[in-house]
Amino acid sequence: MSSRDEAQIAAFDRNPDPAFQSYRSSAELVVRMARSAAAAPVVLIDGPSGSGKSTFADAVLAAWPDHSAELVRMDDVYPGWAGLDAASHSLVTELLEPLRSRGTGRWQRWDWAEAAPAEWHVVVAGHPLIVEGCGCLTRASAPLADVRVWLSADDAVRKERALTRDAGGFDAHWDVWQQQWARLVDRERSDRLADLAVETTDRLQPRVPRRSGGAAAAAR
Protein backbone atom coordinates (compact mmCIF):
# COMPACT_ATOMS: atom_id res chain seq x y z
CA MET A 1 0.00 0.00 0.00
CA SER A 2 1.33 3.43 -0.94
CA SER A 3 1.86 6.20 1.59
CA ARG A 4 -0.84 8.16 -0.25
CA ASP A 5 -3.34 5.34 0.28
CA GLU A 6 -2.39 5.05 3.96
CA ALA A 7 -2.94 8.80 4.39
CA GLN A 8 -6.31 8.57 2.64
CA ILE A 9 -7.43 5.73 4.92
CA ALA A 10 -6.36 7.66 8.04
CA ALA A 11 -8.20 10.78 6.85
CA PHE A 12 -11.27 8.72 6.01
CA ASP A 13 -11.35 7.05 9.42
CA ARG A 14 -11.14 10.44 11.17
CA ASN A 15 -13.82 12.18 9.10
CA PRO A 16 -17.04 12.60 11.13
CA ASP A 17 -19.12 13.77 8.14
CA PRO A 18 -22.29 11.61 7.88
CA ALA A 19 -21.81 11.46 4.10
CA PHE A 20 -18.50 9.69 4.65
CA GLN A 21 -20.19 7.26 7.00
CA SER A 22 -22.69 6.42 4.26
CA TYR A 23 -19.70 5.68 2.04
CA ARG A 24 -18.49 3.35 4.77
CA SER A 25 -21.67 1.27 4.90
CA SER A 26 -21.77 0.89 1.11
CA ALA A 27 -18.06 0.03 1.05
CA GLU A 28 -18.57 -2.65 3.67
CA LEU A 29 -21.24 -4.20 1.44
CA VAL A 30 -18.75 -4.31 -1.45
CA VAL A 31 -16.15 -5.98 0.77
CA ARG A 32 -18.67 -8.64 1.85
CA MET A 33 -19.62 -9.28 -1.77
CA ALA A 34 -15.99 -9.52 -2.84
CA ARG A 35 -14.87 -11.80 -0.02
CA SER A 36 -17.79 -14.14 -0.68
CA ALA A 37 -16.86 -14.30 -4.37
CA ALA A 38 -13.14 -15.15 -4.21
CA ALA A 39 -10.19 -15.50 -1.87
CA ALA A 40 -8.29 -12.76 -3.72
CA PRO A 41 -11.05 -10.84 -5.50
CA VAL A 42 -10.79 -8.09 -8.10
CA VAL A 43 -13.13 -5.12 -7.59
CA LEU A 44 -13.77 -2.55 -10.34
CA ILE A 45 -15.27 0.85 -9.40
CA ASP A 46 -16.37 2.96 -12.36
CA GLY A 47 -18.63 5.90 -13.12
CA PRO A 48 -18.43 9.40 -14.57
CA SER A 49 -16.05 12.10 -13.37
CA GLY A 50 -17.08 13.59 -10.04
CA SER A 51 -19.28 10.66 -9.03
CA GLY A 52 -17.09 9.86 -6.01
CA LYS A 53 -15.08 6.87 -7.25
CA SER A 54 -11.80 7.81 -5.55
CA THR A 55 -13.45 8.46 -2.19
CA PHE A 56 -15.50 5.29 -2.48
CA ALA A 57 -12.38 3.28 -3.31
CA ASP A 58 -10.71 4.76 -0.21
CA ALA A 59 -13.71 3.57 1.80
CA VAL A 60 -13.51 0.06 0.36
CA LEU A 61 -9.78 -0.07 1.09
CA ALA A 62 -10.38 1.16 4.65
CA ALA A 63 -13.14 -1.42 5.17
CA TRP A 64 -11.03 -4.35 4.02
CA PRO A 65 -9.72 -6.45 6.93
CA ASP A 66 -6.14 -5.37 7.68
CA HIS A 67 -6.41 -2.90 4.77
CA SER A 68 -4.90 -5.75 2.77
CA ALA A 69 -6.24 -4.85 -0.68
CA GLU A 70 -4.09 -3.19 -3.35
CA LEU A 71 -5.54 -0.09 -5.03
CA VAL A 72 -4.83 0.98 -8.61
CA ARG A 73 -6.18 4.37 -9.68
CA MET A 74 -6.89 4.93 -13.36
CA ASP A 75 -5.84 8.56 -12.89
CA ASP A 76 -2.29 7.19 -12.63
CA VAL A 77 -2.68 5.19 -15.85
CA TYR A 78 -4.31 7.53 -18.38
CA PRO A 79 -1.66 8.63 -20.92
CA GLY A 80 -2.82 12.25 -20.91
CA TRP A 81 -6.22 13.88 -21.24
CA ALA A 82 -7.00 12.03 -24.47
CA GLY A 83 -6.02 8.65 -23.06
CA LEU A 84 -9.25 7.18 -21.71
CA ASP A 85 -9.55 4.41 -24.31
CA ALA A 86 -5.83 3.62 -24.19
CA ALA A 87 -5.87 3.23 -20.41
CA SER A 88 -9.04 1.15 -20.49
CA HIS A 89 -7.42 -1.17 -23.03
CA SER A 90 -4.09 -1.47 -21.20
CA LEU A 91 -5.87 -2.25 -17.94
CA VAL A 92 -7.19 -5.42 -19.57
CA THR A 93 -4.18 -6.44 -21.66
CA GLU A 94 -1.38 -5.51 -19.27
CA LEU A 95 -2.94 -6.02 -15.83
CA LEU A 96 -6.18 -7.98 -15.56
CA GLU A 97 -5.73 -10.66 -18.22
CA PRO A 98 -2.11 -11.53 -17.26
CA LEU A 99 -3.04 -11.42 -13.58
CA ARG A 100 -5.81 -13.97 -14.18
CA SER A 101 -3.89 -16.22 -16.57
CA ARG A 102 -0.31 -16.02 -15.27
CA GLY A 103 -0.63 -14.68 -11.73
CA THR A 104 1.24 -11.45 -12.48
CA GLY A 105 0.11 -8.26 -14.18
CA ARG A 106 1.45 -4.74 -14.47
CA TRP A 107 0.46 -1.15 -15.13
CA GLN A 108 2.48 1.85 -16.22
CA ARG A 109 2.27 5.16 -14.40
CA TRP A 110 1.78 8.31 -16.45
CA ASP A 111 3.87 11.27 -15.30
CA TRP A 112 1.46 14.19 -15.63
CA ALA A 113 4.14 16.76 -14.86
CA GLU A 114 6.39 15.51 -17.66
CA ALA A 115 3.55 14.41 -19.94
CA ALA A 116 5.36 11.12 -20.49
CA PRO A 117 5.16 7.45 -19.49
CA ALA A 118 6.95 6.60 -16.27
CA GLU A 119 7.75 3.39 -14.36
CA TRP A 120 5.92 0.07 -14.48
CA HIS A 121 4.27 -1.38 -11.36
CA VAL A 122 3.89 -5.14 -10.91
CA VAL A 123 0.78 -6.65 -9.34
CA VAL A 124 0.95 -10.22 -8.08
CA ALA A 125 -2.06 -12.47 -7.58
CA GLY A 126 -2.94 -13.75 -4.12
CA HIS A 127 -4.37 -10.65 -2.49
CA PRO A 128 -7.40 -8.42 -3.20
CA LEU A 129 -7.16 -5.81 -5.96
CA ILE A 130 -9.31 -2.68 -6.28
CA VAL A 131 -9.26 -0.66 -9.51
CA GLU A 132 -11.08 2.67 -9.59
CA GLY A 133 -11.57 5.19 -12.33
CA CYS A 134 -13.36 6.07 -15.53
CA GLY A 135 -13.09 3.31 -18.10
CA CYS A 136 -12.12 0.43 -15.84
CA LEU A 137 -15.45 -1.38 -16.34
CA THR A 138 -15.90 -2.60 -19.91
CA ARG A 139 -17.13 -5.71 -21.66
CA ALA A 140 -13.52 -6.93 -21.75
CA SER A 141 -12.73 -6.22 -18.09
CA ALA A 142 -16.03 -7.30 -16.51
CA PRO A 143 -15.39 -11.09 -16.81
CA LEU A 144 -11.98 -10.58 -15.20
CA ALA A 145 -13.44 -9.04 -12.03
CA ASP A 146 -15.38 -10.50 -9.11
CA VAL A 147 -17.34 -7.38 -8.12
CA ARG A 148 -18.25 -4.50 -10.42
CA VAL A 149 -19.52 -1.21 -8.97
CA TRP A 150 -21.05 1.73 -10.82
CA LEU A 151 -21.29 5.17 -9.21
CA SER A 152 -23.49 7.96 -10.54
CA ALA A 153 -24.52 11.48 -9.58
CA ASP A 154 -26.42 14.45 -10.96
CA ASP A 155 -24.44 15.94 -13.86
CA ALA A 156 -24.24 19.44 -12.37
CA VAL A 157 -23.19 18.10 -8.98
CA ARG A 158 -20.45 15.88 -10.30
CA LYS A 159 -19.07 18.59 -12.61
CA GLU A 160 -18.84 20.97 -9.68
CA ARG A 161 -17.12 18.28 -7.60
CA ALA A 162 -14.60 17.43 -10.31
CA LEU A 163 -13.66 21.00 -11.18
CA THR A 164 -13.42 22.02 -7.53
CA ARG A 165 -11.31 18.99 -6.68
CA ASP A 166 -8.74 19.73 -9.40
CA ALA A 167 -8.60 23.47 -8.57
CA GLY A 168 -8.80 24.58 -12.19
CA GLY A 169 -6.63 21.84 -13.67
CA PHE A 170 -9.61 20.04 -15.19
CA ASP A 171 -11.52 23.09 -16.51
CA ALA A 172 -9.95 23.27 -19.97
CA HIS A 173 -10.22 19.51 -20.47
CA TRP A 174 -13.75 18.84 -19.23
CA ASP A 175 -15.48 18.85 -22.64
CA VAL A 176 -12.85 16.64 -24.31
CA TRP A 177 -12.95 14.20 -21.44
CA GLN A 178 -16.76 14.05 -21.43
CA GLN A 179 -16.81 13.35 -25.17
CA GLN A 180 -14.44 10.42 -24.72
CA TRP A 181 -16.45 9.21 -21.76
CA ALA A 182 -19.77 9.39 -23.63
CA ARG A 183 -18.35 7.38 -26.54
CA LEU A 184 -16.92 4.72 -24.24
CA VAL A 185 -20.11 4.28 -22.21
CA ASP A 186 -22.26 4.24 -25.35
CA ARG A 187 -20.03 1.51 -26.78
CA GLU A 188 -19.52 -0.57 -23.65
CA ARG A 189 -22.79 0.03 -21.77
CA SER A 190 -20.62 -0.03 -18.67
CA ASP A 191 -23.41 0.78 -16.21
CA ARG A 192 -25.23 -2.38 -17.29
CA LEU A 193 -22.19 -4.51 -16.39
CA ALA A 194 -22.28 -3.57 -12.70
CA ASP A 195 -23.26 -5.83 -9.81
CA LEU A 196 -24.00 -2.84 -7.60
CA ALA A 197 -25.09 0.70 -8.54
CA VAL A 198 -24.58 3.53 -6.06
CA GLU A 199 -26.14 7.00 -6.37
CA THR A 200 -23.94 9.67 -4.77
CA THR A 201 -25.68 12.99 -5.49
CA ASP A 202 -26.84 13.43 -1.89
CA ARG A 203 -25.56 10.35 -0.14
CA LEU A 204 -24.45 6.86 -1.10
CA GLN A 205 -27.27 4.37 -1.15
CA PRO A 206 -26.76 1.03 -2.91
CA ARG A 207 -29.53 -0.03 -5.25
CA VAL A 208 -30.52 -3.61 -5.95
CA PRO A 209 -27.81 -5.36 -7.99
CA ARG A 210 -28.79 -5.47 -11.65
CA ARG A 211 -26.90 -8.59 -12.70
CA SER A 212 -27.93 -12.14 -11.98
CA GLY A 213 -25.54 -14.65 -10.48
CA GLY A 214 -21.93 -14.06 -9.45
CA ALA A 215 -21.00 -11.84 -6.56
CA ALA A 216 -24.31 -10.00 -6.67
CA ALA A 217 -26.24 -13.21 -6.07
CA ALA A 218 -23.89 -14.22 -3.26
CA ALA A 219 -24.50 -10.91 -1.49
CA ARG A 220 -28.30 -11.15 -1.46
PyMOL commands that set and color helices and strands:
alter all, ss='L'
color gray80, all
select helices_A, chain A and resi 3-14+18-37+53-63+65-67+74-76+84-102+142-144+155-165+171-188+190-193+214-219
alter helices_A, ss='H'
color red, helices_A
select strands_A, chain A and resi 42-46+70-73+104-111+116-124+129-132+147-152+196-199+205-206
alter strands_A, ss='S'
color yellow, strands_A
deselect
rebuild
show_as cartoon
